[in-house]
Amino acid sequence: MGPKISHRDQESVYPRYCCLMLILFKPWRSVSDLKQATQSWTESFETFRRTCNENIVFILNNMQLLYECKDSCDDHFVNHRL
């Protein structure tokens, strides 16, 4: 199945998250369609996020919400097992 998609709130993996979200949601045929040579993945994603349609923003926010709910659930079970 491969590795899971990174959380956007984890600073250490945020550039990887940006790259994956661009691959998933921005139409592309080559890497140059995803970002310019002088741009970082983070810069390119931030530009895309400001200009993409609201449905994509909705999906991105819901993906993050799923992570937050799972983390909250995991915390709840860990705290109640002790």
Beta strands, then each sheet from edge to edge (+ up, - down):
end
